[in-house]
Amino acid sequence: MDYYFYTTLALAVAILKIFKIHILVIVVALCKSINGVIIKTKKGETRILKKKDK
């Protein structure tokens, strides 16, 4: 019983941390989207490619 409780608690904390990170990434991406292109990789990572001036 205790193992299940702690596992659930750990998952909840991890999800909250990931959620906070995603919020920060979204905010930063929105700020930088003016200067670049946002690309989401298959792994879920968000990458920002800056436009190359010709």
C-alpha positions in Angstrom: 0.0 0.0 0.0 2.7 2.5 1.0 4.7 1.7 -2.2 1.7 2.5 -4.4 1.0 5.8 -2.5 4.7 7.0 -2.8 4.7 6.0 -6.5 1.6 8.0 -7.2 3.0 10.9 -5.2 6.3 10.8 -7.1 4.4 10.7 -10.5 2.2 13.7 -9.4 5.3 15.7 -8.5 7.1 14.8 -11.7 4.0 15.8 -13.8 3.8 19.1 -12.0 7.5 19.8 -12.6 7.2 18.9 -16.3 4.1 21.0 -16.6 5.9 24.0 -15.1 8.8 23.5 -17.4 6.4 23.3 -20.4 4.8 26.6 -19.3 8.2 28.3 -19.2 9.1 26.8 -22.6 5.9 28.0 -24.1 6.4 31.5 -22.7 10.0 31.7 -23.9 9.0 30.2 -27.3 6.3 32.9 -27.7 8.8 35.6 -26.9 11.3 34.2 -29.4 8.8 33.2 -32.1 9.1 36.7 -33.5 12.7 36.1 -34.3 12.6 32.4 -35.2 10.6 29.3 -36.0 9.5 26.9 -33.3 9.9 23.2 -34.1 8.7 20.4 -31.8 10.8 17.2 -32.1 9.4 13.7 -31.7 10.9 13.4 -28.2 8.7 16.4 -27.1 11.6 18.8 -27.0 10.9 22.3 -28.3 13.6 23.8 -30.5 13.7 27.3 -31.8 15.4 27.9 -35.2 16.4 31.5 -35.9 15.6 32.8 -39.4 18.7 33.2 -41.5 19.0 36.6 -43.0 19.7 36.4 -46.7 
